Amino acid sequence: MKKRIISLLMCGMMMAGLLTGCGNSKEDSQKEPESSGGQPYAGTKIHVLSAANMWAETVKENLPEFEAGTGIKVELQTLEDSQLSNKIAVSMAANGTDIDVFAFRPLQESQMFMDNGWLEALNPYYEGDTEYEIDDFYDASKELTIREEKLYGIPLMTERQVVYYNKELFEKAGITKLPETLEEFRETAEKLHDPEHGISGIVIRGKGPDAVTMVSSFLRDYGGEFMTDGKASIDTPEAIQGFRYYGDLLRNYGPDGVANMGWQESMAVFTQGLAGMRIDVDTQYAQINDPDSSQVAGKVGYFLMPKGPNGQHTFSITAWAVGINSQSKNKDAAWEFLRWATGKEMDVKAQAKGSSSARTSTWEEEDANASWPEELIPVIQKSMEIGDSTDRPILNNVGEARTYIGDVITAALFDEDVEAAAGKANEQFQSLLDAEKTK
């Protein structure tokens, strides 16, 4: 009888243990695994998908150390951007568990991924972890992966809008003070503009859809926005002022053919020494300073985007973030990997290889910033403090939206009826938003 009672008690304890492990969330399901020879997750395998970038390369190089310390076997696969997005979408749509951790592009994908419930909320994993320090990440970098105060992705790689300038051309034009306002910026472009000698005062993307990201700060400088309260708002008086300023600047002080220029073409003009200033993202600094392909290498300075009537605006976007599959069977191990792969030590290593961090502390590390121009660092830090988290409207069909907004930029560049172009584009843009709401 005594043996039977003990047997029943043991069975009850086993059943209770099984029931405890049946949930999915961090709060109610996953117990901390027992240590096995100093490896707390011995025998666990996780699958990680990423784009081929400096973060993934850094992680791959350091994986043996992580695997030895945790017992987790990591299968890391890198894919081209569109292939990565397609593979994630196919797996998630089928409630797949074949991927545990995946990188994604917040500007293009976070809204859809969060709407579909594909991402695990990470707050329960990092809250109370003083060593990881989630507050070390800039607010703008996290903004697009937050919904209802829950964070669904850790920012990996960032970039900001800055002004590059040719120091030799500034000196030749007698310019000793960097412009701080839109009016001063226009005046500086005019002083630099020397078409008789093939020099333009400014070069920025002029090709409609390509220029949308660059025009964003000019709209905001005047108080405009792509969307307001979920509705298209590119036809407001404030937005029209921003479009007009952008078009006037390029029409009067830009190079010939600027209406057909994307970032590559504007880069070529600037690196050939044919423009006094250029606006684009800061992560292009290496190409601009490459002595093998740039005639302005070592002659370039950097400054913040100018202020407008509505204050100083620039964008500080997250190009890549990383999250956990909400259907993963290995969420604790997946977080252990993320905690290591996006922690301070690994972040410094990734930036030293050319990544662009979202952490405040990394931008203060001399070793991390060795490849970045010293003069650019304070511009980056300030841009991340004040920057907007978006450089385009956030919707699933952003490509078509950029086409419509690009038509307004083109009208401004050719001094056409900007109000009429903005009115038409706003209706088209709103139709896209309405269509997405009905899906």
Secondary structure, 3 states (H helix, E strand, C coil): CHHHHHHHHHHHHHHHHHHHCCCCCCCCCCCCCCCECCECCCCCEEEEEEECCHHHHHHHHHHHHHHHHHCCEEEEEEECHHHHHHHHHHHHHCCCCCCCEEEECHHHHHHHHHHCCCECCCHHHHCCCCCCCHHHECHHHHHHHEECCEECCEEEEEEEEEEEEEHHHHHHCCCCCCCCEHHHHHHHHHHHCEHHHCEEEEECCCCHHHHHHHHHHHHHHCCCCCEECCEECCCCHHHHHHHHHHHHHHHHHCCCCHHHCCHHHHHHHHHCCCEEEEEEEHHHHHHHCCCCCCCCCCCEEEECCCEECCEECCEEEEEEEEEEECCCCCHHHHHHHHHHHCCHHHHHHHHHCCCCCCECCHHHCCCCCCCCCCCCHHHHHHHHHHCECCCCCCCCCHHHHHHHHHHHHHHHHCCCCHHHHHHHHHHHHHHHHHHHHCC
